[in-house]
Amino acid sequence: MKLHLDEYKDKLLGCWMGKNIGGTLGEPYEGRRGVFNLEFYSQETHGEPLPNDDLDLQLIWLNAVEKFGNRVNAAILAEYWTIYNVCHNSEYGVAKNNLRMGLAPPLSGYVDNAFQNSNGSFIRSEIWACLAPGNPEIAAKYAYEDAIVDHCGEGVYAEVFLAALESAAFVETDKYKLIDIGLSCISDSANIAYAVRLAVSLSQSGKTWQEARTEIMTLLPSDYGTPVDRSAIEVFPPAQIGNHAPNNIALMITGWLHGEDDFGKSICIAVNCGEDTDCTAASLGSILGIIKGIKGIPSRWTEPVGRDIKTICINLVDEGIIVPKTIDELTDRIILQTPLFLGTKICDVLSPGAGYSINVGPSDKLYMTESKINHYMWKSFLDIVKQSPFCIRNEFVLFSTVLESDSDPFIASGSQKKFKLTVENTVFNNQWISLKWHVPEGLRIFPENSVCLPLQQYHGYMAKVDLGFTLECGELHDSLYDLLLEISSIGHITKGIIPVRLIHKPAAH
């Protein structure tokens, strides 16, 4: 199957138009708890959308992709985040604070972050779906790199789920298949998976969207919304601060499933459920916009907001990024990047007579499955998305590494910390690798600082080795400690450096 340029462009425009429409519709109700009766915009729009971080944060990512292409990863996105995102509240600010402390992703989204399960990452999933249309696994991979900058756990699962779903929506229209494709990219035990299945079950049981909302608010408590009418407060179980994503994903799915494939009705139901209404309506607007294309969105919804992009949280003072002014400019810039992002094997712009086309699989090939690496090995993206936040992953030319610690990055005098290093051969050649820890005064690594070991390959089987290390802390006097793990392949020029930052936090007495 192929996705051709005209259809691709129509769906891209539909995605960003739907994003602007949903954000503008839901913005006045954001953070309000109650059941509303909205049927159209509640404010004068003057032919422009309301500014919304749901869209404009993704413009930062677009600029990163335009510079680094498909090499973009969490470390690169984290630097762009620190420089160009001006927001300091909630998970945005926690992540920036952690990054400035030297804590790289995924620790930046985990440490001291009460909002790690919130909505701030799933709202920016569309850029990855648009750059990888009809290729959910690729979209999910980059959504994961994005989400771990400022989220962990359910916040990460939420973005991965939506990015895969939205990518598949470029070539599949059945809403239940799309939901299943998104679920195939996350852990079955995730609360996001439970939330989605709950919303589907409530819809299929014949409950109204109001009844479904009540059950969702009861079974998936959220602290996002503040009651509008305090004299008639709905009684729902208390919610943990920052735990928003499962609830809001379920409310968004409720709007979709109860909207009877009507664009306006669907996004209005999402808003009428309350909570993070600009996010739920904007994300749903994007999904429907991809499915229907901009030609399938009624003009009564498109004309009041026009085609401009309004930003609210991008640093426009420092040079370094160029922000598209319209959804048309945004769409054109994505179309230019997609062949570089996906590679010409997937996005063909060279074959005579083929034109610009994107290779996509049939619907049964859109689900996440294990991939056969060679005769002996299978791998799954789920192995990565389920990893602990204490894992540092790196891809070097000749080998890949995962360095996992047994706990958060805090140390105290007299404490110990254990590390597990996994090194995997990524070429069809035997290697000897050399490992050397560079450790500051006051710290010691056991069993030894330097080792050499073989990294073999057997008939196409890429060997990997696991090594354990123990860090012993003596009397600590500094606040920050930086370790470097140097990995070299003997006889080759590849040298990998893995930095580890630890924070001296005296033990409680």
N, C-alpha and C positions, 0 to 999 in steps of 0.2 A: 504494500500500500504506500501511496505517496500523498503528501500534503503539498498542494501547489501554492504558488505565491499569492494569487488573488484571494483564495480562501484563507490562507494564513494571515494576510494583512487585515482582512475583514474581522477575523476573530481576535487579533491583537487589538484593533481599535475597539471592538466590543468589550474586551477585558478592561481596558483603561477607562472607557466611558462608563461601564458598569461600576467600576471602583469609585469614580467621581460622583456618580448618581447616588449610590448607596451611602457614601460618606456624607454627602450633603443632606440627604434625607434623615440620616440618623444622628448627625452632630447635635442638634438641639435637645435630643433626649438622652445623650450619653450620661451614664452614671445615675439614671433615674430608674427607680424600681416601681413597677405598677403594670397594669394592663391598659394599653392605650388603644385608640381607635383611629390611628393615622391612615389616611388613604392617599395622601399626596404631600408634596413639600409643605411644611408649616410656616415657611418664612419667604420673604421676597428674595429671589436669587439674583435678579438683575443680570441674567445671562451668564453668570459665572458660578463655578463650584466653590464650596467652602474649602479653605486650606485644611489639609488633613495629613497627619504623620503616616497614616496607612499607605499613602502613595509616595510621599516625597522622600521617605527614607530609602525607598527602592531606587530612587534616582541617584543616590550616593553609590549604591551597588552597581548600577549601570556604568558609572564612571570608572569604578574599579575594574569591571570586566573589559571596558574599552581599552584600558591600559595593560592589563595582565592576561586577558583572554581566559581560556579554561584552566590556567594555572592558579586562578584566584582561589584562596582558601581562607580558613578562619583567621589566620594570622594577618593576612593582607586586609581582610574586611575589618578586623579589629583596629588597625591603624587608621583606616578611613573613618571608622566609627568615632574614634577619639578626636580626630581633627574636624570633621564636617558635621557631626550631629551636635546641635547646640542644646539638646534637652538634658536636664540633670535630674529629673524626677524618676522615682520607682526603679524598675530594672535598668532603664537607660543609664541613670546616674550611678547605680551600683556597679554596673559593668565598667563604665568609664573610670570609676574610682579604683576598681581592681586592676584594670589595665595599666593605669598610671603607677600602680604599686608593683608592676612587673609580673602580674599573674596573667599568663596567656590563656586563651581558650583551650579547654573547656572550663578551667578554674575561674575565669573571669565571670562566667555565668552562674557559677555555683557558690563561691565563697560569700558568706554573710548576705545572701540574696533571698530575701523573703518573697520576692516576686518571680522566682525562677519558674513557677508554674502558671504565669500570667499570659496575657494576650499579645504582648508586644512583638513576638516573632511571627505568629501565624498570619498577622496582617501584612507581612511583606513577602509572602510566598510566591506571588504572581510573577515576579521578575524571572525566577528560575523556571517556572512552567513555560513562560513565553520564550525563553532562550532554548528550551528543550521540549518543544511541542511534540506530543505523541511518544515521548521517551521518558516515562515516569521515573525510572530508576536514576537517570541522570539528574532530573529535576530534584529528586529526593536527596541525592548526594550533596548537591550544593545548598539546598535548604538546610541540611544538617550543619554544614560549615557555617552558615549564616546564624542559625539559631543558637549555637553554643557560645557565641560571642557574649550574649546577655541572658541566656536561659539555661535551664537544665530540666531533666525529667519531662514532665507533661508539657511544658512550654516548647521543648524541642520536638516531641512527638506531634504536637499540634501543627507546627509548620511543615514537618515532613509529610504528614497526612494530607494537608491541603495542597502542597506543591505537586505531589504525585497525582492527586485527583484532578487538579487543574491542567496538568500536562496531558493527561489522558482525555480530558474534555475537548481537546482540539480534534480528536478523531472518534470519540465515543459520546453518545448522547443519553444513553440509559442511566438514569440517576443512581439506581441501585448497583449497577456494575461499577460506576465511577466511585461510589462509596467503598465498595469491596476492594477496588484497586488501591485506593488510599489506605485502607486498613492493612493491606498486604505488605505495606512498607513500614509498619510499626509493630511493636510487641503486642501480642494478644493480651498480655496482662496489664497493659497501660490503661490508665484511667480514661485517657482520650478514647481508646477503643471501646471501653464500657459506655462512655457518654454517647458515642455515635450509635452503637447498637441499641442503647436505650431509646434514643430519639426515633430510630427506625421502627422499633417494636411498638412504641406508643402510637406512631402514625398508622401502622398496619393493623393495630387493634381497634381502630375506628374512633379513637378519642379526638376531640376537637383540639385545636392548637392551644386554646386556653387551658384545657385539662392537661395536655402534655406539658405545658409550661409549669404548672403547679407541681407535677411529679418531678420534673427536672430540678426545680428549685429546692425540692425536698430531698431528693436523692443525691444531688450534686450541688451542695451549698456554695454560694459565691458571696464575697464581701464587696463586690464592685458597686452594686446599686444602693442608692439611698432612697428610702420610701418617700414618695411625693406627698402623700396624704398621711401625716403621722397620727391622725385621729382614727385611721382605719388600717393600721399596719398589718400586713400579712405576716403570719407567724411561720417562719421557716427555721430550720436548724442553723445554729451559728456556723460561720465559715472561718477557716484559717485565712489570715491576711495574705493577700497576693495569690490565692488559689482560684484563678478566674477561668483558665482556658477550658477545662472540661465542660463547665456550665455553659460558657458562651458558644463553644463549638456545637453543643447539643441544641442550643436555641437557634443557631444558624441553620442546622440541618432541619429543625422543625419548620422554619420558614420555607425552606426549599420543598420539603415533602408535602406540606399543607397548601402550597401556593398554586397547585394544579397547573404547573408549567407556565403560569402567567407571571411575567417579569415584575410588574408593579405590585401585584398581590403578594408575591413571595417576599420581596424586600420589605414591604410594609408589615407583614407578619413578624419578620425578624426584628424590626424596630418596636413593634407593639408588645413584644415580650420583655422589653426593658433591658437593663444591665448595660453592657458595652455596645450600645446600639450603632454607633458609627462604624465599629469594627465588624460586627456581624452582618450589617446590611452591605457594607463595602465589599467584604469577602464574597458574600452571596451574589452581589451584583456582578462581580468579576466572573464567577463561575457561569452564571447565566449569560453574561456577555460573550464568553468564549464559546459556549454551546450555540448561541443564537447568531453570533456575529453582530456587528454594529447595525447591520441592515435589519436585524430582527428585534431591535429594541425600539419600542414605540416612540414616535417623535414627541409626544406629550411629556416624556421623561427626558429626552436628550436636549430639546431646545432650551428649557429653562437654565441649564448649566453650561451650555456651549461646549467648546473643545479646549479651553485653556486649562493650564495646570497652575495651581496656587500652592506655594510652599509655606511652611510654618516653622520647621525645625532644622533647616539646612543652613550651615555657615556660608553665606554668600559674600562675605567680606574678604576672606583669604582666597587667593587664587588657587587653582588646582582642579576644579571640577566645573563643568558646563551643564547647567540645568535646562532641560527642554522646556519650552514655553507652552507647548500644546501636546495633546495626545497624538496628533499626527507626527510631530517631530520625534516624540518618544518612540512611536511605532517604527518610523523609518530608521532610527538608530539601532533598534533591536534587530531589524531585518538585516542591517549591514553586519552585525556582530554574529548572528546565528551560524553562518558557515564556518567562521573561525572558532566559535565556541564548541560546535558539535563535530567539526571536521568534515571534509568533503565526502567521506564514506557515508555519512548520514545526510548531510545537507549538500546537495549536488548543484553547483552553479557552473560546472565546466563541461558536462557532457553535451555534445551537439544536439540541438533539437529538444533537449529535456527541459531547458529553462531552469528557473529556481524551484527546486522541489526538495522536500524533506522526507526521508525514508521513515516510515512508522510501521509498527507491527499490527496485525489483526488484534481485535479486542482481547482474545484469549492470551495474547503474548504481552499484554500491558501489565499483568500482575507481577509483583516481585517474586522471583524464584531464585534458588541457588544457581550460580553460574559455574560451569565447568572450566577450571583454569587449565588443566591438563588431564592426562589419563588417570592421575592419582588424586587430584585435588578439586574440591568444590569450595566456593566461597559465597557468602551472602552479605548484602548490605546490612542486614539486621545485626550481624556480628559487630558492626561499627556503631550503629545507632543505639545499641543496648550497652555499649561500653560505659564503664565507670567514669565520672568526671575527673578522676585522679589519673587518667591515662593521657600520655603525651604521644601522639602519633606523628611520624615523619616518613616521607618518601624520598629516598636518595636514589641516585642513578643505578647503583648496583645492589642495593638492599633497602628494605623497609624496616622500621623499628616501632615498637610500642614500649614505652617506659611507664610502668604503673607503680604508684606508691600505695601504701596500705591505708592512707588517711589524708586529711587536708594538709595544707602546706605549713602548718604551724609546728614549731619546735621549741623546746625548753631545755635548760641545762640538765644534763643527766638523762635525757630522753633518747629513745631509739626510733628509727623510722626504717621500714623495709621497702625495698624496691625490687620489682621483677622486670627484667629486660628481655624482650623477645625480638630477635633479629631474624629476618627472613630473606633468603636469597631470591633476587628477582631477575636473574639472568641465567642462561643455560651454560654456566661455567662454574667449576669449583673455585672456592676462594678461601684464603686465610684472612681473618679479620683481627684487627688489634683494637682493644678497648682500653681507654685510660680515663680515669676520673681526675678532675682537677678540683680539689677540695680546699676551702679556706681554713685558716688556723682555727682551732677549736672543734673541728669536725674530723671524723675518721670513717673510712669505708672499709668494710670487711666482706669477703675474706682477703681481698687485695685490691689495690688501686689499678693495676695494669694486668691484662691477660691477653693471650692470643689463642684463637681456636679456629677450627675448620668450619666452613659453611659450604656444605656439599650440595650437589644435585645428582639425582639418581634416575636415569632414563626419563627425564622430564619432570621428575618430582623435585620441587623446589624445597630444599631443606630449610628448617628453621631451628634455632636454638633458644632455650630459655635459661637465663642466669638470674640468680638471686643475690642481692647485696643488702647489707645492713649498715645503716648510717648511725654512728654513735656520736652523741653530742657531749662535749666536755663542758667547761665553764664558759657560758656564752656572754659576751659583752656588747656585741653589735646588734642592731635591730634587724638588719637584712643580711642574708647569706646567699651567695650565688655559687652554684656548683655547675661544672661543665662536664658532660660525658662526651669524649672524643672517640669516634669510631672510624677506622681506616681499613680499606681493603689493601692488603700488602701487594705491591706490584702494580697498583692502580693509583690514579691521582684523586679519586673520590675520597673526601674526608667529611664525615658528618659530625656536626656539633649539636648536642642537645642541651639547652640551658635549663637549669632547674633553680627556681627562686624559692627560698624558704624564709619564713617570717618568725622572728624570735618573739614568742608570746609566753611569758612566764606562767608556769603552772599555778593554778589557784591553790591557795593555802587554807 
